[in-house]
Amino acid sequence: MAFIDIEKSIAAGRPARLYLFELDSVSWAFTSADRLIRFGARDYHPAALTDDGIRLTGEASADTLTLTVPADLAPALRFAGHPPASEMFLTIRDTHYGLPDAPENALVVWIGTVVSIRWTRPGTAEMVCENLSASMARPALRLNYERNCPHALFDTDCRTGRAAWRIDAEVTDVVDGLRVKLSTCNPDVSYAGGYIEWFSSDGTANRRAIEAQNGVDFDLLSGTQGIAAGLRVALYPGCDGSRATCNGIFGNLDNYGGFAHMPGESPFENNQFF
């Protein structure tokens, strides 16, 4: 029988739900069934996963999907201490056990991202997920009329090449839970607001934002979990958004997004001479 025929039947169904988590080049596949299911040349392993139901109301808050999973589930552990640097995507399919491995026998019922995780009680975690339509409906940032540049360094509006400012360095010491020492850096730029980046053995990216710098000492946001002496990292500078930094350090004044010559008076202050 085909999937649609089983769905229409009275008692022939053996329903199972397939969960595929993807982070960069790494993926994990699980099923709510009590045995392994093979689909799309991938093994979906049995796990104690449950969700609170798929809703498509059009309201982002109402459509949030919550997965209850074991606390030691591999995708959940990626959020322990520090969330992943990249988005973790989740694809859910509905199928019936025993159906042939074919696309029409495991229909996609939900696609979205894992946005956060809650450690509710010992041995259990709740993964809060948001569907793709909710993320597309989220209001975007607005450009403001301001003196400082609103662009993020290295983005498509800034147009500064990221690779040209990369410095390869080695962690020489982890001072405490927030500070690391690196072997080298570019003394001509400020790294406050920048970040360090490295890749795990499985190919997933890790990043830590730099809060402050003193020579080769760097204070990191979100701590030093996963960082040890000897780790090779890529170091990228920050930008304070000022015209002087844009021109003097990066030589990128043509793409500066601020309005350096804004008047000092505001039209909303009831100044008749504005």
Secondary structure in CASP SS format (residue, H / E / C, confidence):
PFRMAT SS
TARGET T0000
AUTHOR 0000-0000-0000
METHOD secondary structure of the structure
MODEL  1
M C 1.00
A C 1.00
F H 1.00
I H 1.00
D H 1.00
I H 1.00
E H 1.00
K H 1.00
S C 1.00
I C 1.00
A C 1.00
A C 1.00
G C 1.00
R C 1.00
P E 1.00
A E 1.00
R E 1.00
L E 1.00
Y E 1.00
L E 1.00
F E 1.00
E E 1.00
L E 1.00
D C 1.00
S C 1.00
V E 1.00
S E 1.00
W E 1.00
A E 1.00
F E 1.00
T E 1.00
S C 1.00
A C 1.00
D C 1.00
R C 1.00
L C 1.00
I E 1.00
R E 1.00
F E 1.00
G C 1.00
A C 1.00
R E 1.00
D E 1.00
Y E 1.00
H E 1.00
P E 1.00
A C 1.00
A C 1.00
L C 1.00
T E 1.00
D E 1.00
D C 1.00
G C 1.00
I C 1.00
R C 1.00
L C 1.00
T C 1.00
G C 1.00
E C 1.00
A C 1.00
S C 1.00
A C 1.00
D C 1.00
T C 1.00
L E 1.00
T E 1.00
L E 1.00
T E 1.00
V E 1.00
P E 1.00
A C 1.00
D C 1.00
L C 1.00
A H 1.00
P H 1.00
A H 1.00
L H 1.00
R C 1.00
F C 1.00
A C 1.00
G C 1.00
H C 1.00
P C 1.00
P C 1.00
A C 1.00
S C 1.00
E C 1.00
M E 1.00
F E 1.00
L E 1.00
T E 1.00
I E 1.00
R E 1.00
D E 1.00
T E 1.00
H E 1.00
Y C 1.00
G C 1.00
L C 1.00
P C 1.00
D C 1.00
A C 1.00
P H 1.00
E H 1.00
N H 1.00
A E 1.00
L E 1.00
V E 1.00
V E 1.00
W E 1.00
I E 1.00
G E 1.00
T E 1.00
V E 1.00
V E 1.00
S E 1.00
I E 1.00
R E 1.00
W E 1.00
T E 1.00
R E 1.00
P C 1.00
G C 1.00
T E 1.00
A E 1.00
E E 1.00
M E 1.00
V E 1.00
C E 1.00
E E 1.00
N E 1.00
L H 1.00
S H 1.00
A H 1.00
S H 1.00
M H 1.00
A H 1.00
R C 1.00
P C 1.00
A C 1.00
L C 1.00
R C 1.00
L C 1.00
N C 1.00
Y C 1.00
E C 1.00
R C 1.00
N C 1.00
C C 1.00
P C 1.00
H C 1.00
A C 1.00
L C 1.00
F C 1.00
D C 1.00
T C 1.00
D C 1.00
C C 1.00
R C 1.00
T C 1.00
G C 1.00
R C 1.00
A H 1.00
A H 1.00
W H 1.00
R C 1.00
I E 1.00
D E 1.00
A E 1.00
E E 1.00
V E 1.00
T E 1.00
D E 1.00
V E 1.00
V C 1.00
D C 1.00
G C 1.00
L C 1.00
R E 1.00
V E 1.00
K E 1.00
L E 1.00
S C 1.00
T C 1.00
C C 1.00
N C 1.00
P C 1.00
D C 1.00
V C 1.00
S C 1.00
Y C 1.00
A C 1.00
G C 1.00
G C 1.00
Y E 1.00
I E 1.00
E E 1.00
W E 1.00
F E 1.00
S C 1.00
S C 1.00
D C 1.00
G C 1.00
T C 1.00
A E 1.00
N E 1.00
R E 1.00
R E 1.00
A E 1.00
I E 1.00
E E 1.00
A E 1.00
Q E 1.00
N E 1.00
G C 1.00
V C 1.00
D E 1.00
F E 1.00
D E 1.00
L E 1.00
L C 1.00
S C 1.00
G C 1.00
T C 1.00
Q C 1.00
G C 1.00
I C 1.00
A C 1.00
A C 1.00
G C 1.00
L C 1.00
R E 1.00
V E 1.00
A E 1.00
L E 1.00
Y E 1.00
P C 1.00
G C 1.00
C C 1.00
D C 1.00
G C 1.00
S C 1.00
R H 1.00
A H 1.00
T H 1.00
C H 1.00
N H 1.00
G H 1.00
I C 1.00
F C 1.00
G C 1.00
N C 1.00
L H 1.00
D H 1.00
N H 1.00
Y C 1.00
G C 1.00
G C 1.00
F C 1.00
A C 1.00
H C 1.00
M C 1.00
P C 1.00
G C 1.00
E C 1.00
S C 1.00
P C 1.00
F C 1.00
E C 1.00
N C 1.00
N C 1.00
Q C 1.00
F C 1.00
F C 1.00
END
